[in-house]
Amino acid sequence: MTSKIKIAIFGGSGYGGSELLRILLFHPNAEISLVTASEQAGKAVGDVHRNLNGLTDLHFAKAPASMEELPDVDVAFFALPHGQALSLVPDLPSGVKVIDLSGDFRINDPQVFKKFYKLEHTATRMQERFVYGLTETNREAISKAQYVANPGCFATATLLALGPMVKSGLLNGKIVVDAKTGSSGSGAKAAANTHHPQRSNSFYAYKPFTHQHVPEIEQHLREMGAFDNEFIFMTHSLPVSRGIFASCYLETSLNMTNEDLAHLYNDLYEDSFFIRMVEGSPDINWVKNTNFCDIAFHSNGKQIVVFSAIDNLVKGAAGQAVQNMNLMFGLEEKTGLVFPGGNP
Ligand SMILES: NC(=O)c1ccc[n+]([C@@H]2O[C@H](COP(=O)([O-])OP(=O)(O)OC[C@H]3O[C@@H](n4cnc5c(N)ncnc54)[C@H](OP(=O)(O)O)[C@@H]3O)[C@@H](O)[C@H]2O)c1
């Protein structure tokens, strides 16, 4: 590819948008033509995202009143609150590719969407054209797609941990996933549940049985294999700003050793640079600020536990979105995404 990919980012002033900018400003094939904000419109990107101070002259613009005023772009990323992409995407010029970081286009059944998002799905015809963007399990479809629904952060950690087990056909009985997130999962605007004195020394569960990532996890597990297991998913808030850690408890129909599990995970992920098998337990410290997902598994006969860790804003959002963009434009999947985290 010789010419650069021209990019619009809707919602560039939030945390997801900030990470898209951090990655795309240094992507060799990317050129950012438009980055929008609502309250922050008019400000310099480096004044809002202080980590980018001195690294770009870009300014936030108001989203165009009509998509006819959109500059000529090849792809539009949407990093807006749920419900916004739903009304904007159908009005885009027909050739523009889309990667939506929100939940607006992840759920195929509009009734299920309404139940979990408390919104009417107003673009069901468009929905049929969206491909679920879990890169490691859906590469071929993503590389041919015009529209990609980027997975949720909890869904990414959970599905990458469970994928090899579902594909094995050996899952038996109930699956329990106990997942934890850092506070940046709630976005850039301060709220009671992200306020430092409240959050820094606390730990609590939230949204029992009602988390909006449950239906996309179940839907994609069914797409990957014969999945009809009972699925219990529980979310918790960690006193850290970044990171997701998922502990997945399952049972298999046959006794399995750690070597058997290693075969399953290596079979699915041997060509997946961003999936790393680790000993013992992953640690959010070692995936923070990166696009890696670290996974560890342990067997006790038919009882299996799988742990996974990601950065919610990178592999769980902007990093995976850029990984998908690379596939959609025929680029090497890792382009612009090979960077380590910090130590510690
Ligand atoms: N945070 C995560 O870990 C994570 C992970 C995966 C997916 N996601 C999804 O990605 C999307 C963005 O999340 P985020 O954490 O980046 O949110 P955020 O930090 O709250 O940012 C939201 C962005 O949307 C803009 N915005 C807010 N209300 C708007 C409105 N009514 N109309 C137009 N623009 C509006 C904001 O602009 P102003 O600031 O200028 O008002 C900001 O640029 C969400 O759908 C979220 O569910 C988030």
The ligand as an ORCA input file, in Angstrom:
! r2SCAN-3c Opt
* xyz 0 1
  N     -13.322      2.868     28.102
  C     -13.144      1.609     27.725
  O     -12.400      0.843     28.347
  C     -13.862      1.079     26.502
  C     -13.481     -0.167     26.012
  C     -14.142     -0.689     24.887
  C     -15.169      0.035     24.298
  N     -15.535      1.235     24.815
  C     -16.623      1.962     24.151
  O     -16.061      3.011     23.373
  C     -16.956      4.124     23.368
  C     -16.186      5.337     23.897
  O     -15.796      5.049     25.239
  P     -14.816      6.006     26.053
  O     -14.450      5.287     27.280
  O     -13.783      6.540     25.150
  O     -15.858      7.196     26.420
  P     -15.511      8.677     26.881
  O     -14.153      8.738     27.459
  O     -16.676      9.105     27.719
  O     -15.518      9.519     25.504
  C     -16.712      9.745     24.785
  C     -16.433     10.597     23.578
  O     -17.685     10.878     22.934
  C     -17.914     12.294     22.949
  N     -19.329     12.478     23.295
  C     -19.884     12.339     24.497
  N     -21.224     12.542     24.434
  C     -21.479     12.826     23.172
  C     -22.657     13.138     22.476
  N     -23.847     13.180     23.083
  N     -22.562     13.368     21.154
  C     -21.382     13.334     20.532
  N     -20.213     13.055     21.146
  C     -20.270     12.788     22.444
  C     -16.999     12.874     23.980
  O     -16.691     14.222     23.601
  P     -16.459     15.406     24.679
  O     -15.558     14.846     25.741
  O     -15.791     16.496     23.897
  O     -17.794     15.753     25.212
  C     -15.807     11.959     23.864
  O     -15.011     12.307     22.751
  C     -18.141      3.763     24.253
  O     -19.199      3.315     23.457
  C     -17.586      2.637     25.116
  O     -18.579      1.738     25.548
  C     -14.883      1.795     25.884
*
